[in-house]
Amino acid sequence: MTRPTAAFFDLDKTIIAKSSTLAFSREFQAGGLISRRAMLRSAYAQFVFFTGGADHDQMDKMRLFMSQLCAGWDVATVREIVHDTLNNIVEPLVYEEAVRLMEEHRAEGRDIVIVSASGAEVVEPIGQMLGADRVIATRMEIVDGKYTGEIDYYAYAEEKARAIEHLSATIGYDLDECYAYSDSVTDVHMLEVVGHPFAVNPDRELRRIATAKDWPVLSFVRPVALRSRVPLPPARQTLAALAVGGAMAAGGVMWANHRRRTT
């Protein structure tokens, strides 16, 4: 019996041309969640992320900045802002090449899984818009309907690979026949766990590694509006269905807590 397969996609600079979280800075300011100063800092972080790539130190700084920034935010307000502005903010930023790849993988019977260090409140609606089957994303701690500024589960670097392996064991994916796509050297572990890794718009270090390992390198350059294309089929499961399931979420909490104690 043939085992199921999947295509795993990083989100930022692989599917969309910006940081998915920072793309909403203006809307969060308009909704009264952040100050103009914080919005400008977000814009600067976006500039650094886009022009220079994001190494571990930059990602840790961005993680700390964003987690501190959202402390005290009302969760329902964040979800409402993302829902109301998703099409205007994200849809024109989606790479046409990524959408086409998703269509091809789905036509071959593969699940589409988005794996992102951005927050689930942003990633899950984007995944639903793209017709993804599942989402693995960072989850912020919530108490009494507000973010505390702490991270419950951080879907980053090695944790992406662990999450993919756990999901594959749960679903039964044949990882040797699965595909993965990312732009960042921080996702090398994610790329290494599948049989068909691809570097997309790679940063300098990932390009070096891809060349050494003979991984294909793809260039995505055409952000388009999804409405200009034939819509993707709807996802087959509810995306909130879980970053990766209860056991992995619990493991992610312990790992995130360990990071907080050691950083």
Secondary structure, 3 states (H helix, E strand, C coil): CCCCCEEEECCECCCECCCCCHHHHHHHHHCCCCCHHHHHHHHHHHHHHHHHCCCHHHHHHHHHHHHHHCCCCEHHHHHHHHHHHHHHHCHHHEEHHHHHHHHHHHHCCCEEEEEEEEEHHHHHHHHHHHCCCEEEEEEEEEECCEEEEEEEECCCCHHHHHHHHHHHHHHCCCHHHCEEEECCHHHHHHHHCCCEEEEECCCHHHHHHHHHHCCCEECCCCEECHHHCCCCCCCCCCCCCCCCCHHHHHHHHHHHHHHHHHC
